[in-house]
Every structure is written in structure tokens, then in C-alpha cells.
């Protein structure tokens, strides 16, 4: 439960960071901002890997993109959860 809260908290921080970066870019400057973080754990009950990436670009390919992917495996099986959002 605590791990899920931590992942959600990091996802919100990454989304807010990408939004602020995109809004703060000046139209005369070409600036790119990237944020990437991963969290993993393993125990006898299973393992988990979550990656969060947020990118804000200016110039020819202007826009913002947010991705969160979590891979989990345990006694009950394996799963992948993905959340993606983009704006131009």
C-alpha cells in the first residue's frame, strides 16, 4: 500500500514538474526539460519496477509528454500498468 502511494506521489510530482517547465518556457528560447525516476523493490513475495518520465520540449517539436510504467510480479502472476499523457 505504501509503495503504491509513493508511486502516485512521484507521478503527480513528475506531471506538475512537466507542466511548470512547459509553461515557463520563453517563446524566443529553445529549451528542453526532462525528468526521469525509477523505483524498485524485491522480496520473497514478488518484485516491482516503476519508471516515471516527463519531458517538455520547445522549438520544432514543442509539447509535453508524461509516462508512468509499472511492472509487477508475484505469486499471483505478473502485470504491467502504464499511464501516458501528451500535449502539443
CORGI-V280498 format. One line per field, one symbol per residue. ss: DSSP state (A for helix, B for strand, O for the rest). A space follows every 10 residues. Layout:
# CORGI-V280498
ss=???
This chain:
# CORGI-V280498
ss=OAAAAAAAAA AAAAAAAAAA AAAAOOOOOO OBBBBBBBBB BBBOOBBBBB BBBBBBBOOO OOBBBBBBBB BBBBOOBBBB BBBBBBBO
